[in-house]
Amino acid sequence: MSEDHRADVVLENIMTTRAIRRFTHEPVSDAEVLECLRAAQQAPSGGNVQPQQYLVVTEPEVRARVAAWYGRAYHRYEASLDDPAEFRSDDDRRSWERTRDASRHLADNMADVPVLVLFLQPRIAWGSEDDEGPLDIGRLDASVYPAVQNFCLAARAHGLGTALTTVIRVYTDEVLADLGVPADRYEIAALVPVGHPTGRFGVARRKPVEAVTHWNRFGDRRR
Amino acid sequence: MSEDHRADVVLENIMTTRAIRRFTHEPVSDAEVLECLRAAQQAPSGGNVQPQQYLVVTEPEVRARVAAWYGRAYHRYEASLDDPAEFRSDDDRRSWERTRDASRHLADNMADVPVLVLFLQPRIAWGSEDDEGPLDIGRLDASVYPAVQNFCLAARAHGLGTALTTVIRVYTDEVLADLGVPADRYEIAALVPVGHPTGRFGVARRKPVEAVTHWNRFGDRRR
């Protein structure tokens, strides 16, 4: 395989991995889930501790319980937000409304998504200290979310849609109790629904990278 | 492009993206860095806020200053750690020693790495609240580290090595002041060195995914 070809395929896969919130009823096999989890497991982690555990929910009755907590969390969260007072353009407003409608659709139909994957992270002290005091080397999150992203990219490569969601954390205690997860040891880093998209993969709207890139000194936008 | 071929290329790229800590002096072009940053920028973020800023350090004199802070942070951090009391196998011990030696090498040679990319995240309040109290929907990290992982995967597709490091956070204030970053607005999520590896890409050691995967209920390892 040529280097150029590899780069083309990988970049196209990254660029077209967007949040998918509407799924068909087509099933997803355990083997497909495991292949995506193998990709997740290969992500880097601080000191290679690989802290995350995966809880894969496939049984309809368990999915329904998780989905009920997700729906409650989502609607409480949406109600807590102010609508943006103004948009820079009609395009921006329509984009915001489409995302909100899709997010509501997901919240109201999560029980019908074929597979729900919970990424669990340990509740452990992270960091270190020496004579001068504690050393802030970042949070455990740096070791979990790269795995979530690997999972979503591998899924997209198999034609499977995903969305990185965190709002279910509002009901962390209830969800962990429901699924038998020791709540003193784990919290929820993300809930990722997995299924075949009703629509198509595409490139999501983002700010141009040049607008948020600085060269050698903050504020220097061009070289 | 067939779906199977896409999946093969993407998965192989993910599986062989490992931390690279020894680099050649071969230069990395600005265009290559920007292409990897475009991949980073396409990552998901809560509410699509795209919170991160990228600070790309290419000038040797600036790299040397950042590298000096990194080296101090790394050696303080390494000294603060206890050596593992025992290893399950000689393989485990040798793997741990190789990683430590490579990490030291990176800390002592960071100034010679062609490009250093700082991922900055805003110091903003994240989350929401309603009548019942605050809603914990997770931390901003969930919106930054997927971008770092996209960056590392895109780099590997171009034959470029990277490592997700966070230890420079020990000297966050000093580094931000040095680079003109407003310290009341940003913190450092990661420092990613970028260059051509002296060695080869390969599959890093990880726990088997089956050992950390649960089906429908925590503790249920097989279906």
Interface residues (C-beta under 8 A of the other chain):
Chain A: M1 E3 H5 R6 A7 V9 V10 L11 N13 I14 M15 T17 R18 A19 D30 L34 E35 L37 R38 A39 A40 Q41 Q42 A43 P44 G46 N48 Q50 Q52 Q53 Y54 L55 V56 V57 T58 E59 V62 A73 R76 Y77 A79 S80 L81 T99 S128 E129 D130 E132 L135 D136 I137 G138 R139 D141 A142 V144 Y145 P146 V148 Q149 N150 C152 L153 A154 R156 A157 H158 G159 A163 L164 T166 V167 R169 V170 T172 L179 G180 V181 P182 A189 A190 V203 A204 R205 R206 K207 V209 E210 V212 T213 H214 W215 N216 R217 F218 G219 R223
Chain B: M1 E3 H5 R6 A7 V9 V10 L11 N13 I14 M15 T17 R18 A19 D30 L34 E35 L37 R38 A39 A40 Q41 Q42 A43 P44 G46 N48 Q50 Q52 Q53 Y54 L55 V56 V57 T58 E59 V62 A73 R76 Y77 A79 S80 L81 T99 S128 E129 D130 E132 L135 D136 I137 G138 R139 D141 A142 V144 Y145 P146 V148 Q149 N150 C152 L153 A154 R156 A157 H158 G159 A163 L164 T166 V167 R169 V170 T172 L179 G180 V181 P182 A189 A190 V203 A204 R205 R206 K207 V209 E210 V212 T213 H214 W215 N216 R217 F218 G219 R223
